[in-house]
Amino acid sequence: MSGKVYLVGAGPGATDLLTLRAASLLGRADVVFYDALVAPQTLALAAHATKIAVGKRSGRYSTAQKFINKRLVDAARRHAVVVRLKGGDPMLFGRAQEEIDALTAAGIEFEVVPGVTAACAASAELGVSLTRRGVARTVSFVTPRAANGEPENDWAKSVTAADTAIIYMGAGLSDTICATLVARGRAGSTPVAVVEDATLPAKRIVLGRLCELPRIAREIGSGPAVIILGEVLRQALETQISREKRILRRCANQE
Amino acid sequence: MSGKVYLVGAGPGATDLLTLRAASLLGRADVVFYDALVAPQTLALAAHATKIAVGKRSGRYSTAQKFINKRLVDAARRHAVVVRLKGGDPMLFGRAQEEIDALTAAGIEFEVVPGVTAACAASAELGVSLTRRGVARTVSFVTPRAANGEPENDWAKSVTAADTAIIYMGAGLSDTICATLVARGRAGSTPVAVVEDATLPAKRIVLGRLCELPRIAREIGSGPAVIILGEVLRQALETQISREKRILRRCANQE
């Protein structure tokens, strides 16, 4: 017998941002292999499954990709419904291809269940659309974390060529991001937002300018975060600045 | 009294790719304003709501954006739960900002519920990840459809600067897309895929090369489609070509 492996997007964090299909598969799952970013409440939907953590967070404990691939293949040979649960969408910065290739090579059936990616969740939290008529109709999704052999700064080329940019897994590299983009001609005054733990109770949103990114990134914690960059944020940033000015004036008047 | 407007992503098509939050809101909705791309089964989840079509498809009937904005504001003044249901994710090519701005100006509370965007659904259907270690870590989401005053070809700059590109609402413009990208130095041999009606029973997937895009686009129908472009598709394309060759050889042997 050989079962089927479902590569399932768990969405950005909140359990109710899982798709109906993902929730139903978790309910039917025999085994669930899950990433570090998946919330316990989401995992709880897999009521009768064996749950196995294979989480990766940059700089922390991680199970080698080859070993994950092997475990997926082994599980599919023993169980009917194997779920590989990944934060966000499996096909955007989820390293799904390595697992798909391993499953294909082993002749194991698989299906990808798309999920809500972090960029869309962050944009929803901000109440700012990533595209906007007359302002932004190109959006670049990048990560500055290079694998061996990848050109160092190709991410920056893509960021500077797009109206709006979303930087995944970049909060820990904000000094480099700021310096590289400014050196490539992106104005230091470009509005940026850092959204950490989008859709979770612990969420944090900080707005500012590209030149302030290193300071902003220090304000946020160690949760998963995306950086959004572009003119679409201008209005939200200006609203925040006027609000802060109003508060400061009020405080000054009271003194 | 003033209700709340939920700008909700309906996902790529299949009803079970709706999020749990979206499904729950539809169940509670008093009024639902929906786009042309939303499936009837999805709408049916809004059991006791008044359902109002305000759909837009390029070149067909569409309700003017200003009129939609006004109707959302009016509805929120009469009902507690107003859902604005948009195909895919509201914040990626969904023109959500115009509605958000109108709601904000009218002092109406709103919330954005993110959804699965078409690119992730198309990638899932293909079984090909949009990012891949050592091959692609930048992904550009663009539309070649310009609003008044937008530079004609900025979308092409973003496409050529990224490893993988997703072109929304581009299937009807494939001649222009092919000519523009080749003129800008993208190889005619770059693998492309057109995915129409992703996640629906009527789905169609065609793989080929950039120089064949005009022909490929004619093969697909009039459903919503995304074009994916980039080296991540190379392996899928080569597998298809070998399969076709094998079939041709077998047919030749039988004659």
Interface residues (C-beta under 8 A of the other chain):
Chain A: G9 G11 P12 A14 T15 D16 L17 L18 T19 L20 R21 A23 S24 D89 P90 M91 L92 F93 G94 R95 A96 Q97 E98 I100 F110 E111 V112 V113 P114 G115 V116 T117 C120 A121 S123 A124 E125 G127 V128 S129 L130 T131 R132 R133 G134 R137 T138 V139 S140 F141 V142 T143 R145 A146 A147 N148 G149 E150 D154 W155 K157 S158 T160 A161 A162 D163 T199 V232
Chain B: G9 G11 P12 A14 T15 D16 L17 L18 T19 L20 R21 A23 S24 D89 P90 M91 L92 F93 G94 R95 A96 Q97 E98 I100 F110 E111 V112 V113 P114 G115 V116 T117 C120 A121 S123 A124 E125 G127 V128 S129 L130 T131 R132 R133 G134 R137 T138 V139 S140 F141 V142 T143 R145 A146 A147 N148 G149 E150 D154 W155 K157 S158 T160 A161 A162 D163 T199 V232
